[in-house]
Amino acid sequence: MITRDKKKLTGRQKRMQHFQNMHSKSGLNLVSLMDIFTILVFFLLVNSSSQQLPSGKEMKLPASVATKVPQETLVVAITKDTILVAGRKVAQVNAVLASPGPIISPLVTELQYQTSVSAFDKGEKDRPHAVTILGDETMPYELLHKILTSCRQANYTHIAFATLQKAKGNA
């Protein structure tokens, strides 16, 4: 019987044995793969831009044939009962319509707060800001006038109105 001593292995046999030792316990590292996919999902969620304005069930937006896509701005939503700025309740519509003045002071306060929160440097506070008004098509003109006056008072002079886009043939 011939026995081989490890010291008498040829160079090729040593390399083959080393290769088998290194690759015999191979496996897929799923932790790293899961980390990569998690980062990819977060990246896609953060960088996805939605071109759709929020709309409530109790609002019917007016229709328009405009083709320009709206910018992402601060949204002032007017429902039948409340006035909301960025989803926060600011005032009741009945109280605003009953007030004699042309300015809605809680709206001005909230808009100024939004300006201070969104301003990165001091030079941005004096610059005119943009706002999108989202309201029902049957909203009273008196309420709309008070909202526009309040927006101008808070230095929100770039004002856009949210509408539903109609097909060009139905104009």
Phi and psi in degrees as a GROMACS rama.xvg file:
@    title "Ramachandran Plot"
@    xaxis  label "Phi"
@    yaxis  label "Psi"
@TYPE xy
-100.832  126.768  ILE-2
-111.33  140.508  THR-3
-103.628  134.64  ARG-4
-92.5773  146.056  ASP-5
-61.8558  -26.8303  LYS-6
-73.1794  -20.65  LYS-7
-99.0584  14.6648  LYS-8
-73.2364  145.31  LEU-9
-76.2245  169.848  THR-10
-62.7308  -40.5239  GLY-11
-64.4085  -41.7407  ARG-12
-65.9308  -38.1963  GLN-13
-63.9808  -43.3986  LYS-14
-63.9707  -41.6272  ARG-15
-65.3541  -40.0543  MET-16
-66.9223  -40.2912  GLN-17
-63.5909  -42.8887  HIS-18
-62.7028  -42.6741  PHE-19
-66.3492  -37.6523  GLN-20
-66.5442  -37.615  ASN-21
-74.1945  -36.5379  MET-22
-105.957  3.16918  HIS-23
-76.5153  -24.6799  SER-24
-109.537  40.9125  LYS-25
-80.0295  150.533  SER-26
-160.784  163.394  GLY-27
-92.1061  125.192  LEU-28
-84.059  99.8418  ASN-29
-76.1057  -22.7975  LEU-30
-62.8786  -46.3074  VAL-31
-65.4217  -39.0822  SER-32
-65.374  -40.8262  LEU-33
-66.2902  -38.0538  MET-34
-60.9744  -42.8804  ASP-35
-63.469  -45.1216  ILE-36
-68.2136  -34.6246  PHE-37
-63.9088  -44.5612  THR-38
-63.5615  -39.7696  ILE-39
-63.6048  -42.826  LEU-40
-63.9514  -45.2954  VAL-41
-63.2026  -40.0005  PHE-42
-60.5928  -44.4596  PHE-43
-68.1718  -36.8054  LEU-44
-66.8283  -41.6677  LEU-45
-70.4638  -38.8641  VAL-46
-93.0433  4.42765  ASN-47
-79.4043  127.917  SER-48
-107.241  123.156  SER-49
-94.8259  128.965  SER-50
-94.0095  13.9011  GLN-51
-109.035  131.371  GLN-52
-79.4553  149.464  LEU-53
-69.4282  141.589  PRO-54
-138.515  142.107  SER-55
-92.0462  163.929  GLY-56
-71.7558  -26.5936  LYS-57
-93.46  13.7519  GLU-58
-118.682  138.782  MET-59
-117.523  108.481  LYS-60
-73.4464  147.186  LEU-61
-67.8426  158.077  PRO-62
-96.1097  151.527  ALA-63
-148.494  158.559  SER-64
-109.272  16.747  VAL-65
-64.7082  144.462  ALA-66
-106.703  -9.84847  THR-67
-74.647  132.598  LYS-68
-79.6932  134.653  VAL-69
-69.7876  150.423  PRO-70
-83.3517  160.293  GLN-71
-76.6835  108.963  GLU-72
-132.976  177.86  THR-73
-68.3818  135.088  LEU-74
-108.225  126.417  VAL-75
-106.102  112.03  VAL-76
-104.892  133.622  ALA-77
-118.058  111.026  ILE-78
-93.6688  -174.07  THR-79
-69.2826  -22.7893  LYS-80
-112.864  -34.6224  ASP-81
-132.346  162.66  THR-82
-112.441  125.818  ILE-83
-118.142  140.45  LEU-84
-121.016  116.308  VAL-85
53.628  37.5938  ALA-86
85.2475  -4.40349  GLY-87
-98.2623  133.01  ARG-88
-69.4641  128.959  LYS-89
-111.43  -46.7302  VAL-90
-154.806  161.825  ALA-91
-90.216  138.819  GLN-92
-63.9066  -41.907  VAL-93
-61.0192  -41.9006  ASN-94
-67.1513  -36.9542  ALA-95
-67.5461  -43.3226  VAL-96
-67.1561  -29.8856  LEU-97
-79.397  -20.9038  ALA-98
-73.831  142.791  SER-99
-79.7323  -26.8273  PRO-100
-76.6237  160.471  GLY-101
-84.5755  -5.62106  PRO-102
-114.517  137.181  ILE-103
-96.3162  101.077  ILE-104
-63.9098  -37.949  SER-105
-63.2439  -33.0296  PRO-106
-68.113  -43.0278  LEU-107
-62.2944  -42.9243  VAL-108
-61.6322  -44.6296  THR-109
-66.8567  -39.8988  GLU-110
-64.9759  -39.9523  LEU-111
-66.6109  -36.421  GLN-112
-63.6827  -44.5579  TYR-113
-61.8469  -35.2253  GLN-114
-64.6714  -45.0906  THR-115
-67.5852  -32.1645  SER-116
-73.5817  -40.0565  VAL-117
-87.0053  -13.6481  SER-118
-76.6045  122.888  ALA-119
-85.3264  -36.6236  PHE-120
-130.257  169.003  ASP-121
-67.092  -24.5772  LYS-122
-70.2744  -21.2828  GLY-123
-77.9686  -20.5992  GLU-124
-68.7686  -30.0504  LYS-125
-86.1214  -14.0762  ASP-126
-75.1401  142.121  ARG-127
-63.353  142.712  PRO-128
-110.468  163.219  HIS-129
-107.829  145.54  ALA-130
-142.872  146.825  VAL-131
-114.382  127.455  THR-132
-98.0724  125.114  ILE-133
-118.287  106.356  LEU-134
-145.84  163.298  GLY-135
-66.4307  147.346  ASP-136
-69.9841  -14.4234  GLU-137
-98.8675  15.3024  THR-138
-63.704  136.715  MET-139
-63.9591  143.756  PRO-140
-63.7172  -33.9339  TYR-141
-59.9334  -41.0886  GLU-142
-67.1103  -43.9001  LEU-143
-61.8931  -40.686  LEU-144
-62.6171  -42.5109  HIS-145
-65.3966  -38.5462  LYS-146
-67.0654  -43.1762  ILE-147
-63.5768  -41.9963  LEU-148
-63.8794  -40.7408  THR-149
-66.7017  -39.2302  SER-150
-63.291  -44.4106  CYS-151
-64.1093  -35.5964  ARG-152
-63.2062  -34.1639  GLN-153
-90.9966  12.5496  ALA-154
69.8218  29.1683  ASN-155
-102.621  87.6607  TYR-156
-102.573  -12.3877  THR-157
-92.5367  93.1471  HIS-158
-109.627  130.741  ILE-159
-123.931  151.45  ALA-160
-110.8  132.823  PHE-161
-80.1206  133.606  ALA-162
-137.208  165.686  THR-163
-90.1567  135.6  LEU-164
-83.0519  126.574  GLN-165
-90.8343  157.243  LYS-166
-68.3267  147.164  ALA-167
-64.1238  -28.9008  LYS-168
-74.0477  -17.5648  GLY-169
-97.4444  15.9583  ASN-170
